[in-house]
Amino acid sequence: MNNHIIESFHYFLGRWIFFGATLTAATACFACDLRGPEGTLAKGTQQLVDRDSTPLWPRPTISRDGKSLLYSCKNKGRLQLVELDIARIPSMVRSRREIAASFPFYSPAGDGICLSQLREGTHLANIGFLPGLDADVDLLTQSDVLDTYPSFSKDGQQIVFARANRLGQDADGGNVWWDWDVWCVDRNGNEKRMTTHEFARMSPPYFSPDRSRIVYAADPFERDVGIQMRMLTISETLTVDDEVVLQPPTSQQHKHGVKDMYPSFSPSGEEVVFVSDQEIPYRYEIWLLNLSTKSRTRITNEKVHLSYPMFAPDGMTIYFFRDDFDDRHPALWRIQSDGNSPELVAVSPL
């Protein structure tokens, strides 16, 4: 009986860590707490927002020249976009805008960003394009749903995103979105549904550099399945030709399945960087998957929770957020793809 209770706790804990408390309609962002690492307050490193800010699970997006990093956060109850100068360490805030939007992503041409725009006073959000941090948002989707996690194809013509179709309640009576799938929209607002799985949760989807594949992670919420890293093979017209689960090695330790999370492509498209607990259940490290050999290589040994790894344009540097679950907020780090030279980029709160 006691073992059953412990196993059930671990099962739900893994999903709580990945997806946050709930993906609420009020913020369209994960509401879990991210905190910075112990003993890493480097001299001269800047606190990015006020100490009473509400941390989110921020997804970094990096400009094409590798000098700027953009993310969303919540400060004094209000969402804002923050752009960092990462050409130097410690990084500094380059620009900031208060806006009811989340999960920004730079366009490849550098002419703006796509983001998830919240509808004021509702539980809804849509994909929009922002020509600049001081411009107005041009909405590309209009449905009464939750559209979030947008990212551009390398040619800048398509945006892939996650859509949740059903607003329900969790066990505590809080609002939570269900029935997640992958969608695309072009710069003219033409939408196309890519999957019909209606997952319990999803992570951000990303195009490969040649736009022939889409990678994402999803939770079917089946007890022994875990969180799956999945890949779509698509045609030039966005027809799905194939879909596979990028299966982790079989492990007797994982009674409820390995959790592979937050995947995204390297600039070459030959590798996928992601977070996984494949070695030790509920210990999340950053891994690389070679798509040709299907071999997996762990590149961190942090023994803390890591999230949203993202390659820089140089193909060698990986940025990520680190959470020690102590009394501080998230910290932005970077590491080389061979696992060397981990470096603190910015101390939070973000």
C-alpha positions, 0 to 999 in steps of 0.5 A: 500500500505504501509503495503504491502511494509513493509510486503514484506520487512520483508519477504525478510529480514528474508531470508537475515538474514538466508542465508546471502547476497548470497551464492557466488561462490567465497567463498562458505560461507555466506557473511553477517556480524556477530559482537560481543556483546556490553560490553562483551570484557572480560579482557584477551580475544584474538582478533583472526585475524586482524581487517580488516578481512572479517567475515563470518557466521562460523559454529563451529565443536567441537572435540570428547574430547570437547577441540577444536573448528574449523571453517573457516573465511576469513582474508585479503581476504583469507580463513583460518581454525582456531582451538581454545582451548576451554578447557579454557576461554578465548579461545586461537588459537591452530592452523591455516591454510590458505586454499581455503576451508570452513565449516570444520567438525571433524571426529568422530575418530579424524583422520581428517576433512571433508570440502568444497574445492573451485576450484581455479578460478571457481564458484565450490566447492567439498567435501574433506577430510583433514587428518590434518591441514598441509596435502593435501585435498583428494577430495571425490566429483568431480561434477561441482557443489557447494558442501558444509556444510559437516558433518560426521556420528558418525561411520565416514563412511558417510558424509552428505552435501548440493549440489546446482546444478544451478548457476544463478544471483540475482536481483543485477546481483550477482552470486548465487546458486540455486536448493539445495538438500541433498546428501551423500558421503562415504570415497571412493567417492561413492555419493547418492542423498537423496532429489529431492526438488531443494530448494532455499536455505539450511542449513547444514544437520546432521546425528543423532548419530545412522545414522537413521535420517538427519535433516536440514532446507530449504527455498522453497521460498514460501511466506507463508511457512517460513523456514522449519526444515525437517527430513529424516528417512533413512535405513542402505543403505541410502534409504529415508523411510520418510520425515517430516516437524517439524512444529512450532506452528501456529502463527497469528503473522507470516504472512510469516511463522515461520523461523526454522534454523540451526538445529542439533542433541544432542549427545543422538539424543533425541533433536534437537537444532535450531534457531527460531523466533517462538515467535516474528517475526525476533527475533531469539533465540535458542530452543530445540525440544524434538523429542519424545514429539515434545515440544519446549523449548526456552533456550535464551532470547538475543534479538539479532541474534544467529546462528549455535548452536551446542552441545558439546560432553557432551550433556549439553553445546551448542556453538553458534555465536552471532550478535548484528548488531553493529560495531564489528565482531562475538563472540563465546558463549556457554550456558547450555542446560537448559538456564543457565550459558551463557559465552563468549568464544572468542571475534572476529573478527574471 
